[in-house]
Amino acid sequence: MGKDRYVAYVGTYTHGSSVGVHVYDMDVEAGYMTERAVVPVNNASHLTTSTNGKYLYSIADEGVEVLKINQKTGDLTAINKVGIDGMRGCFLSTDQQGKFLFVAGYHDGKITVVHTHRDGRLGSVLDGIFHKGLFSVAERNFRPHISCAMPTPDGKFLCVVDCGIDHINIYKVNPTSGKLTLLDIVRCDLESGPRLIRFSKDGRFAYVNCELSNELLVYSYDGSEKVPRFELIQKVDTRMDVQEIGCASSGLRISPSGKYLYCSTAGDNSVAIYEINQETGMVSEILKLPISGKYPKDIEVFPDEKTLITLNHESNEIRFFTIDYEKRTLIMKGRPISIDTPNCILIYKLSGAEEGKTQA
């Protein structure tokens, strides 16, 4: 671990003093980050890398911004912007073969497939599907709001989470054309607001946080047939204070080892950490504690799993906490980093070992 070097990319909204994507050098042993550079991107609300680790893709007002990564230093160079034939997206992911970029559209309820060239550069839009809902466009619920699009770990299917109509639509992606075919729908409880989906390290379980019902849903996953099977096996309340009604589950991460799950909640402004049973996939609570900030929109853990990072969107800061899993405590460390409206974080391993993370 000591020989591995990492940088962190943090995306921000740019209607304040922030300009886009902030680049931080990471000191894993100290559990802290130091800002090195800022790259202008209009409203960088989510980030991911190309499958080969050579490019950083960022949501932007113009669609998706492409930045070339210096794999030895982590420095970014803007390459181009690619339109998505729709409103600004909110979540990005790539397929395992490096052929496609998937863009989730919160504002227009659209899932978009963009072609990626062999070297990682983005090409043209290959497909786009608008989800359908009920009632007027002014409704928060019952109107499509796609909040996440994530391929299954086996690469067979695409899970598109819609927090407006409480669905997870399961699509098949044509490996040649990139066209989407709807295979099934996982229906969550009405007005639960599913937000993000993550998969266990072995690919047998899926975890979904619901921002309205403040629940963590645990599913078993079986992709061996033509239509995948998702079976709900556990529900867990993510709030620190179950009496607090003004909460919204926000960030969701699984540790690099696959042993732990982290979930943040706005409103009571807390983080919950769970241990994942490697046999059953179910989770057991380790702790739920406050994070001394407002709206922890995204969270992440350092590669050694000893330090938790919270991006506090409304209090304009990044905070760091030492995790003691045995004593079930979080201890704040160092001074918070001031940054306007942080949205997302992606940790990238520099060259010399395995290349960077491909999903965020």
N, C-alpha and C positions, 0 to 999 in steps of 0.2 A: 504493500500500500504506500510505503514511504517514497518509492521510486515513481509512482504514478503521479502525473500532473493533470490538473483540471482547471477549466474556466467555467464560469456561469454566465449565461445570457439571461437578462431580465427585460421583458417587454413592458412598455408603459403606454398609457394614453398620452396624447401630446397637446391637450387643450390647456395644460398648465405650463410649468417650467421644464418638464421633461421633453426630450426630443425623439425618443424612439427606443432603440435596443442598447442597453447598458452592458458593457463587458467587464467582468470581475475576475481577478486572479483569486484562486481558492487556496487557502492554507488548511488542509484537511486536519492536520495534527492540532492546530490551534482552534479549529472550528470557526473560522471567520473568512470574510471576503474583502478584497480591496479593489475599488473601481479603477480601471485602466483607461477606458475609452467609452464614447457614446457614438452610436451610428444613427443618423436621422432616418426614421421610418414613421409614417403617419399612422398613429394609433395602433401600435403593435400589441394586439390583444392575445396572440398565441404564437408559439414557436415550435418548430420541429426541424430535424435535419433530414437531408436526403439519405437514402438507404446506404449509400457508400460513404457517408460522413463528410463529403466534400463541400456541401452547401447547407446554409441555414435558410429555411423558409419562414417568413413572417407574415402574419395577417397585416394588411395595410388598407387604407381607404381605397386605393387603386385596385385592390384585389389581393395578390400575393407578391411580396417583395422577395427577390432572390439575392442572397449575399454569399460570396465565396469565403470559405473558412480556410485560413492558414492553419493547417493541421498540426504544426509544430508550436505556434504561438497562440492560436485562437483568435487572432485579429480577423476582422471582417472587412470585405470589400464589396460594395454594392454592385450588382451586375445588371439587373433589369427588374421590371414590374410586369406581371401577367394579370390581365383581367379575368374575371370569373363569370361574366355575364349575369351579375346579380348584385345584391347589396353586400356590404362588408361582412366577412365571415367572422367566426369566433373560435374555431378549433381546426387544427391540421393534423394529419397523419399520413403515412406512406405505406405501400404494400411491401412485402418481403423481397420481391424481385426488382424493385426499383423502377417499376413502369408507371405507377400512378401516384398522384397526390390527391387526397380526399379533403374537401373543404366543407365544414359544417356552417350553415347559415342560420344564425339565430333570428335576425331581423326579418328575413323573407321566407324562412322555413324551407330552404333549398339545400340539397346535398349535391355537390359538384365534384366531378372527376376531371383532373387535369393530367395530361400526358407528361411524363418525365423522360428526358433523353437518357441514354446510357451513361453519360458522364454526370447526370444529376440536374442539368439545366431543365427548366420548365418549358413545355411546349404549349399546345392549344387545349382548349376545353373539349373533352370527349363526350361527356354526358352531364345532365343536370336534371334532377327531379324535385319538384315542389311537393311537399307534404300537404295534405288537405285536412282542414279542421272545421269547426262550427262557429257560428255567431259572427260578430263584426270584427274588423281588423283592430278595433280598440281593445278587445278582450285580451287579458293576460293569459288566462286559461282558455282552452278549447281552440286557440289559434296556434298553428305550428310554430315552434321555436326550437330548431335543431341546435343542441348544445354540445354534441360530441359525435365524432365518427371514428370508429376504431376497428381495424381488422381483427379477426379472431387469431389466436396464436398459431394455429395450423395454416393460416393464410387462405382458408377456403371461403370465408364469408366476411361481410362488412356489417358491423353493428352501428346503427344510426340512432342515437338517443334523442328523443324529442320531448323536452320538458313542458311544452305547451299542451300536447294532446296525450301525454302520459304513455307514450309508446317507445319501444325499442324495435325499430324496423330492421329485419335481417335481409340483406341483399346478397345476391351472387354477382360477382364482377367478371364479365367476360374477359379472359386473359389476353385477348387480341385487341378487341375494340374498346374495352373499358366501359361498355354499356352495363347498366345496372338492371337486375331483375329481382323484384320483390319475392322472397320465398316464404316469409313468415313474419308475424308480429308478436313480440313479447309485451303483453299488456300489464302495466303497473296499475296500482290503485288510482282511482279518479282523484285528480288534484294532488297527487303525490309529488309531481315535478321531478322525474328522474333527470339527473344532470350529467354525470360522468360514468364511464364504465372502465374498469381495469380488470386484468386477468391475472390469476395466480402464476407463479413462475413455471409450474409444470403444465399450465394450460388447461387444467381440469375444472377450474372454478372461475366465476365472474363476480365482480363486486360493483354495485351501483349505488351511488348516494343520491338521495331525493331531497331537493332543496326546499320543498314546501312541507312535506311530512316529517322532515328531519330524520329520515331512516337510512340505514345501510342495509341493502338487500344482497343476500348471498345466494348465488345460483350455482348448481352443478352444470357443467357444459360437456356435451358429447357431439362432436362434429363428424362422426364416422359414417353417417347416412347422408342422403342428398339434401335433406332438410335438417338442420341442427336442432338439438334438444337443449333447452334451458329449463331447469327445474328449480323453483324457489325452495331453499332449504333453511333459511334463517332471516329474521328481521331484527335489527338492533337500533335503538334510539341513539342518535349521535350527540344530542344536546348534553351539556354539562348540567344545565338547570332545566328539568323537564317541565317546570311551571312557566318557563319563559316562552311566550307565544310568538314573539317577534324575532324568530330565528330563521336562518336559511343555511342549510348545509352547502359548503362551497368547494374547498379543495379535497382531493382524494389521491393518495399515493400508496404504492407498495414498495417496501424496502428492496434494495438490490439483491439481498439474500433470499427474498420471498418469505421471510419469517414474520414480518410486521406490516400492518396496515395503519395509515395515518389519515385522519379526516378532520377538517377544520369546519367551524360553524360560525357564521356571522350572527349578530344579535347578542348572544351571550359571549361572543368573541373568545372561543375556546378551541382547543385541539384535543382530539381523542386518539389514543394509540391502542391498537389491538394486536394480540398475538394470533397468528393464523395456524390452525391445526393442519399440519401437512397431510394428514390422511383424510380428514373429513371436509376440509376447506372452511369449516366454521371458525368464527372469531371469538375470542374472549378478551374482555376489557382489561387493559393494564392501567390506564389513567385517563382522566378527563380534567383538564386544567386550563385556566385563563392564559392568554398570551399577551396581555398588557398592550393591546392595540385594537384598532377598529377595522372590521371586515377583513379577516384573513382569507383573501380571495384565492390565493394559491399557497401551497406548502411543498416542501421537499426536504429530503434528508441527505446529509453528506454521505459520500461513498462508504465510509467506515460505520455508518449508521449510529454514530454517537452524538451528532449535532442536528437539531431540527431547525429549518429555516421557515419563517412565516413572512409572507408578503402582505402587509396590512394596507389595503387599498385606500381606505378612508382616512387613516392617520398618517399616510404618506411616509412609510418606513419599511425597512426590512429588519427583522429581529432574529436573534440566534439563541438557542437553548440547548444546554447539555441534557441528554436523556439518560436517566438511570432507570433501566428496565426493572431491576430487582427491587429498588426502593420505591418505584412508581412515582418518580418526580421529574419535573422539568426545572432546570435552573438557568435563569437568564445569564448570558455571557456577553461581555463587551458592550459597546455602545451601539444603539440602533443606527442603521444607515439611512439617512434622509434621501427620499426619492419620491417624486410626485406620481401618484396613482399607479403603483406597480400592479401588473396583471398576471404575469406568468414567469416561470423560471425553468431553464433547461440547463442541466449540468453536462458538460462535454469533456470526454477524456482526450487529452492531447496525444499526438502520435508517439510511437515507441512501444505501444501495447495495443490492446484492442481499440478499434476506432469508436467514435462518439455514439451517444444514445440516438436512437432513431425515432422514438415516440416520446411525447411529453404530456 
